[in-house]
Amino acid sequence: MGKKSVQHISICFFMKDAYPLFNPACKGVFGGAEIDLYLLASALAQDKSYRVMFLVGDYGRPDREIINGVELVKLKFSDLQRYPSVFYKVVRRLYIFYMLIKTKADIVFTETASDSLAYIVAVQKLLKKGKVVFRLGSDIDADFDFLKEKSPLLYQLYRNSVIYADTVVCQTASQQNKLIPSLRNKSRIIKNCLPDAGTVDEKKEDYILWVARYDYMKRPELFLGLAQMLPDERFIMIMPGRGNAWERVARAAEQQPNVTFLDYVDFRAVQGYFNRTKCYVNTSTFEGFPNAFLQACAGGAPVVSFVVDPDGIIAQYDLGCVCQDSLEKAAGFIHALDDRTVDRLGKNGRDYFQQNHTLGKTVQLYNDLFVSLIS
């Protein structure tokens, strides 16, 4: 990292579902937001100028433990299966307040667009006079109106909490442009990142890849529809999750002969699937900047997206195809892929990743932000 104007910064990350990333023996479900904060916390913990804490959920582990230099602090009663009652719903919130008051940190950093952000702002910013950094996880997080009809109270809590945060970090320029004018002035764009894997030596295999935790807006059914349209192609679907909706998709995938369904792959092993696939498919209705896009680019895999194209990078850098929700267009693009096209698009992706999304560059930008807040 570059030279700092302060000698020591204590930072506390808040993302309850991030614990399985620190401890692969715990096979919990997480998403891109958890990956973002896990990578940043782990990198900062290697710098002696930082003391890094992370508030995580209750996975039956010790109250406090240190992994890779990060102090993990358990939020008790956060396991909804063990503590499902309304009583524990109140207890959970009170315990979050308690832990935020008890935790000594210059900065609290979160990417959770929920009522937890209100607790963080109330305690860290208003009560303790500390700093709060909120990072947008999805494009919809920049649009407060989506909550108005769903929950007017949550709308007010979320909107005011984002306004009171010291800095709002956006993944893309389009996210920043969606913010209200007063927030644009105190926001900054810091792109997603992944560790630089260097040269990818693994050979491409003849399969199409889909990777995401289960969520209705990820629309995994479209990937299965694509597999039905291309019966001679091989498809791999990695979809951790739980619940009835997840089970329905899992059963449907297992019934298709050309689909291999995997309900869990360790985060450290997932990149290998991107390195070997000839094509990655994204079927989401909306995202922020999907980490899977970066994994595909780092692995030299063309990207087929049904809708999502953050800041128009797929067309701008010639990374693949945006099929505008057309199964036929997606199937046609995949059917026409040959080795030469995969190599060309894959090289474009690797070049784009190296120029924009390596871990070192992103951590330096965050370091500059944290130093400026504390200074």
C-alpha positions as CSV (number, residue, x, y, z in Angstrom):
1,M,0.0,0.0,0.0
2,G,1.0,3.6,-0.4
3,K,2.2,5.9,2.4
4,K,-0.5,6.8,4.9
5,S,-1.1,10.0,6.8
6,V,-2.4,8.1,9.9
7,Q,-0.6,5.3,11.7
8,H,-3.5,3.1,12.7
9,I,-7.1,2.5,11.5
10,S,-9.5,0.1,13.1
11,I,-12.3,-1.0,10.8
12,C,-15.2,-3.3,11.4
13,F,-17.0,-5.1,8.6
14,F,-20.7,-6.1,9.0
15,M,-21.9,-8.9,6.7
16,K,-23.5,-11.8,8.6
17,D,-23.3,-14.4,5.8
18,A,-19.6,-14.0,5.1
19,Y,-18.3,-16.5,7.7
20,P,-18.2,-19.5,5.3
21,L,-15.7,-17.6,3.2
22,F,-13.3,-17.5,6.1
23,N,-13.9,-21.1,7.1
24,P,-14.6,-23.4,4.1
25,A,-15.5,-26.2,6.5
26,C,-18.7,-24.3,7.1
27,K,-20.8,-24.7,3.9
28,G,-23.2,-21.8,4.2
29,V,-24.8,-19.7,1.4
30,F,-23.2,-16.3,0.5
31,G,-23.4,-13.9,-2.4
32,G,-21.3,-11.3,-4.1
33,A,-21.5,-8.7,-1.3
34,E,-20.0,-11.2,1.1
35,I,-17.2,-12.0,-1.3
36,D,-16.4,-8.2,-1.8
37,L,-16.0,-7.6,2.0
38,Y,-14.2,-10.9,2.7
39,L,-11.6,-10.0,0.1
40,L,-11.1,-6.5,1.3
41,A,-11.0,-7.4,5.0
42,S,-8.5,-10.2,4.3
43,A,-6.2,-7.9,2.3
44,L,-6.3,-5.1,4.9
45,A,-5.6,-7.5,7.7
46,Q,-2.1,-8.1,6.1
47,D,-1.3,-4.4,6.6
48,K,-0.1,-3.6,10.1
49,S,-1.7,-0.2,9.9
50,Y,-5.1,-1.8,10.1
51,R,-6.9,-3.6,12.9
52,V,-9.7,-5.6,11.1
53,M,-12.8,-7.0,12.7
54,F,-15.8,-8.7,11.1
55,L,-19.2,-9.2,12.6
56,V,-20.5,-12.5,11.3
57,G,-23.5,-14.7,11.9
58,D,-24.0,-17.6,14.3
59,Y,-22.6,-20.7,12.7
60,G,-22.0,-22.6,15.9
61,R,-18.5,-21.4,16.1
62,P,-16.6,-19.6,19.0
63,D,-17.7,-16.1,20.0
64,R,-14.4,-14.8,18.7
65,E,-11.7,-16.2,16.5
66,I,-9.0,-14.9,14.3
67,I,-8.6,-16.3,10.7
68,N,-6.0,-14.8,8.4
69,G,-5.5,-11.8,10.7
70,V,-9.2,-10.9,10.8
71,E,-11.0,-11.0,14.1
72,L,-14.3,-12.6,13.6
73,V,-17.0,-11.7,16.1
74,K,-20.2,-13.8,16.3
75,L,-23.6,-12.2,16.3
76,K,-25.5,-14.5,18.6
77,F,-29.1,-15.5,17.9
78,S,-28.7,-14.9,14.1
79,D,-29.4,-18.5,13.1
80,L,-33.0,-18.3,12.0
81,Q,-33.4,-22.1,12.1
82,R,-32.3,-22.3,15.8
83,Y,-34.0,-19.1,16.8
84,P,-37.1,-18.7,14.6
85,S,-39.6,-17.1,17.1
86,V,-40.7,-13.4,17.2
87,F,-39.1,-13.1,20.6
88,Y,-35.7,-13.9,19.1
89,K,-36.3,-11.5,16.2
90,V,-36.4,-8.8,18.9
91,V,-33.4,-10.3,20.7
92,R,-31.4,-10.4,17.4
93,R,-31.8,-6.7,16.9
94,L,-31.0,-5.8,20.4
95,Y,-27.9,-7.9,20.3
96,I,-26.7,-6.1,17.1
97,F,-27.1,-2.8,18.9
98,Y,-25.2,-4.2,21.8
99,M,-22.3,-5.5,19.7
100,L,-22.1,-2.2,17.7
101,I,-21.9,-0.3,20.9
102,K,-19.3,-2.6,22.3
103,T,-17.1,-2.8,19.2
104,K,-14.4,-0.1,19.0
105,A,-13.8,0.9,15.4
106,D,-13.0,4.1,13.6
107,I,-15.0,2.9,10.6
108,V,-17.9,0.5,10.2
109,F,-18.2,-0.9,6.6
110,T,-21.3,-2.7,5.3
111,E,-22.9,-3.7,2.1
112,T,-26.3,-4.8,3.5
113,A,-29.3,-2.8,2.3
114,S,-31.5,-3.6,5.3
115,D,-32.6,-2.3,8.7
116,S,-29.1,-3.3,9.9
117,L,-27.8,-0.2,8.1
118,A,-30.0,1.9,10.3
119,Y,-28.6,0.3,13.5
120,I,-25.0,0.9,12.2
121,V,-25.7,4.6,11.5
122,A,-27.5,5.2,14.8
123,V,-24.7,3.7,16.9
124,Q,-21.5,4.3,14.9
125,K,-22.3,7.7,13.4
126,L,-24.8,9.4,15.8
127,L,-23.9,7.9,19.1
128,K,-20.2,7.1,18.8
129,K,-19.3,9.9,16.3
130,G,-17.4,7.4,14.1
131,K,-17.5,6.8,10.4
132,V,-19.8,4.7,8.3
133,V,-19.1,3.5,4.8
134,F,-22.0,1.9,2.8
135,R,-21.3,0.0,-0.4
136,L,-24.1,-0.6,-2.9
137,G,-24.5,-4.3,-3.6
138,S,-27.0,-4.1,-6.4
139,D,-28.4,-1.5,-8.8
140,I,-31.7,-1.6,-6.9
141,D,-30.0,-0.4,-3.8
142,A,-29.5,3.0,-5.4
143,D,-33.2,3.4,-6.0
144,F,-35.0,4.1,-2.8
145,D,-38.5,4.1,-4.4
146,F,-38.5,0.3,-4.7
147,L,-39.2,0.1,-1.0
148,K,-42.0,2.7,-0.8
149,E,-44.9,0.3,-1.5
150,K,-43.3,-2.7,0.1
151,S,-42.6,-1.0,3.5
152,P,-42.9,2.7,4.0
153,L,-41.1,2.4,7.4
154,L,-38.2,0.4,5.9
155,Y,-38.0,3.0,3.1
156,Q,-37.6,5.8,5.5
157,L,-35.0,3.9,7.6
158,Y,-33.0,2.9,4.6
159,R,-33.1,6.3,2.8
160,N,-32.1,8.2,5.9
161,S,-29.4,5.7,6.8
162,V,-27.8,6.0,3.4
163,I,-28.0,9.8,3.5
164,Y,-26.3,9.8,7.0
165,A,-23.5,7.5,5.9
166,D,-20.1,9.2,5.4
167,T,-19.4,7.7,2.1
168,V,-21.4,5.7,-0.4
169,V,-19.3,3.4,-2.6
170,C,-20.7,2.5,-6.0
171,Q,-19.7,-0.4,-8.2
172,T,-20.5,1.3,-11.5
173,A,-21.1,4.7,-13.0
174,S,-24.7,3.7,-13.7
175,Q,-25.2,3.1,-9.9
176,Q,-23.8,6.4,-9.1
177,N,-26.1,8.2,-11.6
178,K,-29.2,6.6,-10.0
179,L,-28.4,8.2,-6.6
180,I,-30.1,11.4,-5.5
181,P,-27.9,14.4,-6.2
182,S,-26.9,15.0,-2.6
183,L,-25.6,11.4,-2.4
184,R,-23.7,11.6,-5.7
185,N,-21.5,14.3,-4.2
186,K,-20.3,12.1,-1.4
187,S,-20.1,8.9,-3.4
188,R,-17.2,7.3,-5.2
189,I,-16.8,4.5,-7.6
190,I,-14.6,1.6,-6.6
191,K,-14.8,-1.4,-8.8
192,N,-15.2,-5.0,-7.7
193,C,-12.0,-7.1,-7.6
194,L,-10.6,-10.6,-7.5
195,P,-7.1,-11.8,-6.6
196,D,-4.9,-11.9,-9.7
197,A,-4.6,-15.6,-10.7
198,G,-1.9,-14.9,-13.2
199,T,-1.7,-16.9,-16.4
200,V,-4.5,-19.5,-16.8
201,D,-3.0,-22.8,-17.9
202,E,-6.1,-24.9,-17.7
203,K,-7.5,-26.1,-21.0
204,K,-11.0,-25.2,-22.1
205,E,-13.6,-27.9,-21.8
206,D,-16.9,-28.3,-23.8
207,Y,-19.4,-27.1,-21.2
208,I,-21.5,-24.0,-20.5
209,L,-21.5,-22.6,-16.9
210,W,-24.0,-20.9,-14.6
211,V,-23.0,-20.0,-11.0
212,A,-25.1,-18.2,-8.4
213,R,-26.8,-18.7,-5.0
214,Y,-30.5,-19.3,-5.4
215,D,-32.6,-16.2,-5.7
216,Y,-35.7,-15.7,-7.8
217,M,-34.3,-12.7,-9.6
218,K,-31.3,-14.9,-10.8
219,R,-33.8,-16.8,-12.9
220,P,-32.1,-20.2,-13.0
221,E,-35.0,-21.6,-14.9
222,L,-33.8,-19.8,-18.0
223,F,-30.5,-21.6,-17.9
224,L,-32.4,-24.9,-17.8
225,G,-34.5,-23.7,-20.8
226,L,-31.2,-23.0,-22.6
227,A,-30.0,-26.5,-21.9
228,Q,-33.3,-27.9,-23.4
229,M,-32.7,-25.9,-26.5
230,L,-29.2,-27.2,-26.9
231,P,-29.4,-30.9,-26.1
232,D,-26.0,-31.7,-27.6
233,E,-24.2,-29.2,-25.3
234,R,-23.1,-29.9,-21.8
235,F,-24.1,-27.6,-19.0
236,I,-22.9,-27.2,-15.4
237,M,-25.0,-25.4,-12.8
238,I,-23.6,-24.4,-9.4
239,M,-26.4,-23.2,-7.2
240,P,-26.1,-23.2,-3.4
241,G,-29.2,-22.5,-1.4
242,R,-32.0,-24.0,0.6
243,G,-35.8,-23.9,0.7
244,N,-38.7,-25.2,-1.5
245,A,-38.0,-23.0,-4.5
246,W,-34.3,-24.0,-4.5
247,E,-35.3,-27.7,-4.3
248,R,-37.7,-27.4,-7.2
249,V,-34.9,-25.9,-9.4
250,A,-32.5,-28.6,-8.2
251,R,-34.9,-31.4,-9.1
252,A,-35.6,-29.9,-12.5
253,A,-31.8,-29.6,-13.2
254,E,-31.1,-33.2,-12.1
255,Q,-33.8,-34.5,-14.4
256,Q,-32.1,-33.0,-17.5
257,P,-29.5,-35.4,-18.9
258,N,-27.2,-32.7,-20.3
259,V,-27.1,-30.7,-17.0
260,T,-24.7,-31.4,-14.1
261,F,-26.1,-29.8,-10.9
262,L,-23.7,-28.9,-8.0
263,D,-25.3,-27.6,-4.8
264,Y,-21.9,-26.4,-3.3
265,V,-18.4,-25.7,-4.5
266,D,-15.9,-23.9,-2.3
267,F,-15.2,-20.3,-3.3
268,R,-11.5,-21.1,-3.8
269,A,-12.4,-23.9,-6.2
270,V,-15.1,-22.2,-8.3
271,Q,-12.5,-20.2,-10.3
272,G,-11.3,-23.5,-11.8
273,Y,-14.8,-24.0,-13.4
274,F,-14.6,-20.5,-15.0
275,N,-11.1,-21.3,-16.3
276,R,-12.2,-24.4,-18.1
277,T,-15.6,-23.4,-19.4
278,K,-16.1,-22.3,-23.0
279,C,-18.9,-19.9,-21.9
280,Y,-20.5,-18.4,-18.8
281,V,-24.2,-17.5,-18.7
282,N,-25.9,-14.9,-16.5
283,T,-29.7,-14.9,-16.4
284,S,-30.4,-12.3,-13.7
285,T,-33.0,-9.5,-14.1
286,F,-30.7,-7.1,-12.3
287,E,-27.3,-7.1,-10.4
288,G,-24.7,-4.6,-9.3
289,F,-21.5,-5.8,-10.9
290,P,-21.6,-9.6,-10.7
291,N,-18.4,-11.1,-9.4
292,A,-19.1,-14.0,-11.7
293,F,-18.4,-11.6,-14.6
294,L,-14.9,-11.0,-13.2
295,Q,-14.4,-14.7,-12.6
296,A,-15.3,-15.4,-16.2
297,C,-13.0,-12.6,-17.5
298,A,-10.1,-13.8,-15.3
299,G,-10.6,-17.3,-16.6
300,G,-10.8,-16.3,-20.2
301,A,-14.5,-17.3,-20.6
302,P,-16.9,-15.5,-23.0
303,V,-20.0,-14.0,-21.2
304,V,-23.6,-14.5,-22.3
305,S,-25.9,-12.2,-20.3
306,F,-29.6,-12.1,-20.7
307,V,-30.0,-8.5,-19.4
308,V,-27.2,-7.4,-17.1
309,D,-24.4,-5.4,-18.7
310,P,-22.8,-3.0,-16.1
311,D,-21.7,0.2,-17.7
312,G,-22.0,-1.5,-21.1
313,I,-18.7,-3.4,-20.7
314,I,-19.8,-6.5,-22.7
315,A,-20.2,-4.5,-25.9
316,Q,-17.4,-2.0,-25.2
317,Y,-14.7,-4.6,-24.5
318,D,-16.1,-7.3,-26.8
319,L,-16.6,-9.8,-24.0
320,G,-19.5,-11.8,-25.3
321,C,-23.2,-11.3,-26.0
322,V,-26.2,-9.5,-24.3
323,C,-29.2,-11.5,-25.7
324,Q,-31.9,-9.1,-24.5
325,D,-33.8,-11.9,-22.7
326,S,-34.0,-14.0,-25.9
327,L,-33.3,-17.7,-25.4
328,E,-33.0,-18.1,-29.1
329,K,-30.3,-15.4,-29.4
330,A,-28.4,-16.9,-26.5
331,A,-28.6,-20.4,-28.0
332,G,-27.5,-19.1,-31.4
333,F,-24.5,-17.4,-29.9
334,I,-23.4,-20.5,-28.0
335,H,-24.0,-22.8,-30.9
336,A,-21.8,-20.7,-33.1
337,L,-18.9,-20.6,-30.6
338,D,-15.7,-22.1,-32.0
339,D,-12.2,-22.3,-30.5
340,R,-11.0,-19.2,-32.3
341,T,-14.0,-17.1,-31.0
342,V,-13.6,-18.4,-27.5
343,D,-9.9,-17.6,-27.5
344,R,-10.5,-14.1,-28.9
345,L,-13.3,-13.2,-26.4
346,G,-11.4,-14.8,-23.6
347,K,-8.3,-12.7,-24.3
348,N,-10.5,-9.6,-24.3
349,G,-11.8,-10.6,-20.9
350,R,-8.4,-11.3,-19.4
351,D,-7.1,-7.9,-20.6
352,Y,-10.2,-6.1,-19.3
353,F,-9.8,-7.8,-15.9
354,Q,-6.1,-6.9,-15.6
355,Q,-6.7,-3.3,-16.5
356,N,-9.7,-2.7,-14.2
357,H,-10.3,-5.2,-11.4
358,T,-7.2,-6.6,-9.7
359,L,-7.2,-6.8,-6.0
360,G,-4.2,-4.6,-5.4
361,K,-5.6,-1.6,-7.3
362,T,-8.9,-1.8,-5.6
363,V,-7.4,-2.2,-2.1
364,Q,-5.3,0.9,-2.7
365,L,-8.4,2.9,-3.6
366,Y,-10.1,1.8,-0.4
367,N,-7.0,2.6,1.6
368,D,-7.1,6.1,0.2
369,L,-10.7,6.4,1.2
370,F,-10.2,5.2,4.7
371,V,-7.2,7.5,5.3
372,S,-9.2,10.5,4.0
373,L,-12.1,9.7,6.4
374,I,-9.9,9.4,9.4
375,S,-7.6,12.3,8.6
